[in-house]
Amino acid sequence: MIEDDFHYYEPANGHSLPHDPFNAMVGPRPIGWISSKSAAGVLNLAPYSFFNGFNYTPPIIGFSSITAKDSLHNIRETGEFGWNLVTRPLAEQMNLSCASVPADVDEFQLAGLTPVASRKIDVPRVAESPVSFECKLTQIVQLQAADGTAISSWLVLGEVVAVHIARRLLNDGIYDTAAAEPILRGGGPADYFAVTADNRFLMRRPR
């Protein structure tokens, strides 16, 4: 490999490409389909593509809110949120839930989805989703640049206190990732990817 084989850029100076490649290279990314409720009782459902799991025991998940959005405000007020798995059959409804609408609009209704009561938190989960987590807020961290400057993005972390899994996804007690048909966010303005059993391969950790 020689240097000319690489496109080099420094993000602060721009990437000089038709579309910022950062999201495409860090991915495909799991989707944080976050359900929340305001202190006034207004439901909110929104997908976040900067999302992942961060700890086993206790299980902790997190998502990044780029600018202060309704999910962030709601979770600050109540200390609770849900995560719902986005599957291929739910892709269009997930997309509807990311519309920019006023804070008093219920995205469950907007996307034609059914809110169902959780057991440990006062925030509903998506009934149509085969996997959901109930979460208690642990931290909200405002992100900052390398020079210490605060930026308008917040990492929201929560402990998973309850889990719902459709029994059809448990094969001899083992969760079948591909059977759930999860989708992942890719790059560009509209790219998504589906996880299928055809793409599965096994690789054991070295002993």
Salt bridges, closest charged atoms under 4 A:
GLU80 OE2 - LYS136 NZ 2.96
ASP122 OD2 - LYS37 NZ 3.08
GLU134 OE2 - HIS164 NE2 2.60
ASP176 OD1 - ARG200 NH2 3.05
